[in-house]
Amino acid sequence: MGDMEEDIQYPSHFSSTIASVVGIFEDYGWYILISGVIMAYLYQRYLRTIVDHYKTKRDEAEYAAKYHKNPDLVTARLTAQEQRTLQLQEKYRRDAEEHKRKTEEKEAKKREALLNKYSEDRGHKLGASNNDENKSFKPDYNPLMGGGSSSNYRPPRRSACGRGGCG
């Protein structure tokens, strides 16, 4: 294996170029790295907005020049845009009608199922006794009486004028 590595010979200018590049990175590598990080930060922070603004202005100028030369392109573009808008509105209207129809069908099915259930329940209860309804309540339960314990009574607060004073 050592013989193969020794057999390969590079041109002298190639090896001297690599040696000089390696020498530069050995001497100034940290400075190059720090400079690169600072440049990347400055580009992201400041230069990118400037470059994007320049590109936008250039594109707007090209657009204006293109359509200024040929006004038929402007009318064709606006007509196509209007047609696309009308198509989207029509599609939206159809989708809204379809959704409304499906919603109404679901509600009708739900009402029908509820009516069927209600009529079946009522039909059984008409012939049966009221024992099912009475089972859910306690025998002496009155919902207007509160929680059922008499310890919840609190007398009204006494005011400053409660004993015949204040006028």
C-alpha beads as a LAMMPS data file, in Angstrom:
LAMMPS data file: protein, C-alpha beads

167 atoms
166 bonds

1 atom types
1 bond types

-500.0 500.0 xlo xhi
-500.0 500.0 ylo yhi
-500.0 500.0 zlo zhi

Masses

1 110.0

Atoms # bond

1 1 1 0.000 0.000 0.000
2 1 1 2.772 2.388 0.787
3 1 1 4.108 1.843 -2.715
4 1 1 0.908 3.198 -4.326
5 1 1 0.982 6.404 -2.340
6 1 1 4.564 7.031 -3.317
7 1 1 3.881 6.316 -7.005
8 1 1 1.278 9.120 -7.331
9 1 1 2.910 12.402 -8.168
10 1 1 1.119 15.707 -8.366
11 1 1 2.255 18.630 -10.477
12 1 1 4.389 21.067 -8.547
13 1 1 2.084 24.085 -9.089
14 1 1 -0.892 22.103 -7.698
15 1 1 0.944 21.107 -4.544
16 1 1 2.328 24.606 -4.053
17 1 1 -1.200 26.089 -4.376
18 1 1 -2.579 23.649 -1.805
19 1 1 0.334 24.355 0.491
20 1 1 -0.229 28.117 0.273
21 1 1 -3.997 27.756 0.933
22 1 1 -3.327 25.507 3.917
23 1 1 -0.739 27.979 5.161
24 1 1 -3.255 30.857 4.933
25 1 1 -5.852 28.882 6.895
26 1 1 -3.250 27.890 9.481
27 1 1 -2.229 31.512 10.018
28 1 1 -5.586 33.303 9.635
29 1 1 -8.230 30.569 10.051
30 1 1 -9.948 32.035 13.110
31 1 1 -10.045 35.486 11.558
32 1 1 -11.583 34.072 8.384
33 1 1 -14.176 32.116 10.374
34 1 1 -15.172 35.065 12.556
35 1 1 -15.311 37.371 9.521
36 1 1 -17.544 34.869 7.719
37 1 1 -19.948 34.649 10.666
38 1 1 -20.124 38.446 10.935
39 1 1 -20.708 38.787 7.191
40 1 1 -23.482 36.176 7.292
41 1 1 -25.124 37.994 10.210
42 1 1 -24.894 41.379 8.476
43 1 1 -26.284 39.923 5.265
44 1 1 -29.228 38.352 7.070
45 1 1 -29.888 41.433 9.151
46 1 1 -29.343 44.328 6.742
47 1 1 -28.212 43.451 3.249
48 1 1 -30.970 40.953 2.532
49 1 1 -33.687 43.604 2.903
50 1 1 -31.751 45.944 0.641
51 1 1 -31.270 43.223 -1.980
52 1 1 -34.934 42.164 -1.785
53 1 1 -36.045 45.793 -2.117
54 1 1 -33.807 46.216 -5.154
55 1 1 -35.179 43.034 -6.782
56 1 1 -38.763 44.129 -6.137
57 1 1 -38.140 47.546 -7.684
58 1 1 -36.469 45.933 -10.703
59 1 1 -39.354 43.486 -11.199
60 1 1 -41.895 46.309 -10.922
61 1 1 -39.977 48.337 -13.481
62 1 1 -39.883 45.361 -15.882
63 1 1 -43.604 44.776 -15.364
64 1 1 -44.424 48.447 -15.997
65 1 1 -42.245 48.550 -19.108
66 1 1 -43.763 45.355 -20.476
67 1 1 -47.353 46.450 -20.009
68 1 1 -46.701 50.062 -20.943
69 1 1 -45.532 48.948 -24.373
70 1 1 -48.540 46.699 -24.964
71 1 1 -51.821 47.816 -23.330
72 1 1 -53.622 44.784 -24.806
73 1 1 -51.677 42.593 -22.394
74 1 1 -53.071 44.613 -19.490
75 1 1 -56.661 44.194 -20.654
76 1 1 -56.125 40.494 -21.365
77 1 1 -54.604 39.985 -17.920
78 1 1 -57.389 41.886 -16.168
79 1 1 -60.031 39.960 -18.126
80 1 1 -58.412 36.641 -17.208
81 1 1 -58.204 37.738 -13.589
82 1 1 -61.875 38.711 -13.582
83 1 1 -62.861 35.398 -15.184
84 1 1 -60.885 33.506 -12.560
85 1 1 -62.592 35.505 -9.812
86 1 1 -66.013 34.706 -11.255
87 1 1 -65.109 31.016 -11.502
88 1 1 -63.998 30.961 -7.875
89 1 1 -67.172 32.747 -6.768
90 1 1 -69.335 30.264 -8.692
91 1 1 -67.426 27.333 -7.193
92 1 1 -67.825 28.826 -3.719
93 1 1 -71.564 29.309 -4.293
94 1 1 -71.976 25.699 -5.474
95 1 1 -69.981 24.392 -2.522
96 1 1 -72.071 26.491 -0.119
97 1 1 -75.321 25.177 -1.621
98 1 1 -74.039 21.595 -1.452
99 1 1 -73.006 22.062 2.175
100 1 1 -76.389 23.598 3.021
101 1 1 -78.210 20.719 1.330
102 1 1 -76.143 18.101 3.158
103 1 1 -76.652 19.898 6.467
104 1 1 -80.404 20.034 5.916
105 1 1 -80.452 16.322 5.036
106 1 1 -78.531 15.460 8.198
107 1 1 -80.864 17.576 10.315
108 1 1 -83.926 15.999 8.661
109 1 1 -82.565 12.497 9.342
110 1 1 -81.789 13.469 12.916
111 1 1 -85.301 14.907 13.404
112 1 1 -86.860 11.821 11.867
113 1 1 -84.846 9.502 14.092
114 1 1 -85.743 11.604 17.122
115 1 1 -89.449 11.577 16.194
116 1 1 -89.350 7.817 15.659
117 1 1 -87.682 7.300 19.002
118 1 1 -90.061 9.719 20.707
119 1 1 -93.127 8.088 19.194
120 1 1 -91.862 4.621 20.142
121 1 1 -91.118 5.737 23.707
122 1 1 -94.477 7.456 24.090
123 1 1 -96.329 4.521 22.602
124 1 1 -94.914 2.174 25.231
125 1 1 -95.502 4.613 28.049
126 1 1 -99.136 5.219 27.182
127 1 1 -100.097 1.636 27.929
128 1 1 -97.743 1.259 30.888
129 1 1 -98.170 2.573 34.383
130 1 1 -96.333 5.622 35.703
131 1 1 -93.994 3.543 37.869
132 1 1 -91.010 4.423 35.667
133 1 1 -91.506 8.139 36.179
134 1 1 -91.974 7.873 39.936
135 1 1 -88.810 5.823 40.476
136 1 1 -86.550 8.792 39.723
137 1 1 -87.909 10.896 42.621
138 1 1 -87.689 10.367 46.372
139 1 1 -91.086 9.835 47.978
140 1 1 -91.129 13.146 49.870
141 1 1 -89.074 15.152 47.404
142 1 1 -90.162 18.624 46.435
143 1 1 -87.715 20.494 44.175
144 1 1 -88.927 23.865 45.489
145 1 1 -87.791 23.047 49.010
146 1 1 -84.064 23.173 48.262
147 1 1 -81.511 20.619 49.407
148 1 1 -83.774 18.959 51.959
149 1 1 -82.028 19.920 55.210
150 1 1 -83.394 22.633 57.438
151 1 1 -79.978 23.820 58.585
152 1 1 -79.629 26.169 55.610
153 1 1 -81.738 28.946 57.151
154 1 1 -79.907 32.193 57.801
155 1 1 -81.582 35.172 59.387
156 1 1 -81.425 38.502 57.527
157 1 1 -78.501 40.791 58.323
158 1 1 -79.058 43.498 60.822
159 1 1 -78.616 46.954 59.469
160 1 1 -77.400 50.005 61.363
161 1 1 -80.962 51.292 61.534
162 1 1 -82.602 48.034 62.512
163 1 1 -83.792 48.961 66.069
164 1 1 -86.125 51.791 65.323
165 1 1 -83.442 54.426 64.821
166 1 1 -82.326 56.394 61.759
167 1 1 -85.227 58.594 61.451

Bonds

1 1 1 2
2 1 2 3
3 1 3 4
4 1 4 5
5 1 5 6
6 1 6 7
7 1 7 8
8 1 8 9
9 1 9 10
10 1 10 11
11 1 11 12
12 1 12 13
13 1 13 14
14 1 14 15
15 1 15 16
16 1 16 17
17 1 17 18
18 1 18 19
19 1 19 20
20 1 20 21
21 1 21 22
22 1 22 23
23 1 23 24
24 1 24 25
25 1 25 26
26 1 26 27
27 1 27 28
28 1 28 29
29 1 29 30
30 1 30 31
31 1 31 32
32 1 32 33
33 1 33 34
34 1 34 35
35 1 35 36
36 1 36 37
37 1 37 38
38 1 38 39
39 1 39 40
40 1 40 41
41 1 41 42
42 1 42 43
43 1 43 44
44 1 44 45
45 1 45 46
46 1 46 47
47 1 47 48
48 1 48 49
49 1 49 50
50 1 50 51
51 1 51 52
52 1 52 53
53 1 53 54
54 1 54 55
55 1 55 56
56 1 56 57
57 1 57 58
58 1 58 59
59 1 59 60
60 1 60 61
61 1 61 62
62 1 62 63
63 1 63 64
64 1 64 65
65 1 65 66
66 1 66 67
67 1 67 68
68 1 68 69
69 1 69 70
70 1 70 71
71 1 71 72
72 1 72 73
73 1 73 74
74 1 74 75
75 1 75 76
76 1 76 77
77 1 77 78
78 1 78 79
79 1 79 80
80 1 80 81
81 1 81 82
82 1 82 83
83 1 83 84
84 1 84 85
85 1 85 86
86 1 86 87
87 1 87 88
88 1 88 89
89 1 89 90
90 1 90 91
91 1 91 92
92 1 92 93
93 1 93 94
94 1 94 95
95 1 95 96
96 1 96 97
97 1 97 98
98 1 98 99
99 1 99 100
100 1 100 101
101 1 101 102
102 1 102 103
103 1 103 104
104 1 104 105
105 1 105 106
106 1 106 107
107 1 107 108
108 1 108 109
109 1 109 110
110 1 110 111
111 1 111 112
112 1 112 113
113 1 113 114
114 1 114 115
115 1 115 116
116 1 116 117
117 1 117 118
118 1 118 119
119 1 119 120
120 1 120 121
121 1 121 122
122 1 122 123
123 1 123 124
124 1 124 125
125 1 125 126
126 1 126 127
127 1 127 128
128 1 128 129
129 1 129 130
130 1 130 131
131 1 131 132
132 1 132 133
133 1 133 134
134 1 134 135
135 1 135 136
136 1 136 137
137 1 137 138
138 1 138 139
139 1 139 140
140 1 140 141
141 1 141 142
142 1 142 143
143 1 143 144
144 1 144 145
145 1 145 146
146 1 146 147
147 1 147 148
148 1 148 149
149 1 149 150
150 1 150 151
151 1 151 152
152 1 152 153
153 1 153 154
154 1 154 155
155 1 155 156
156 1 156 157
157 1 157 158
158 1 158 159
159 1 159 160
160 1 160 161
161 1 161 162
162 1 162 163
163 1 163 164
164 1 164 165
165 1 165 166
166 1 166 167
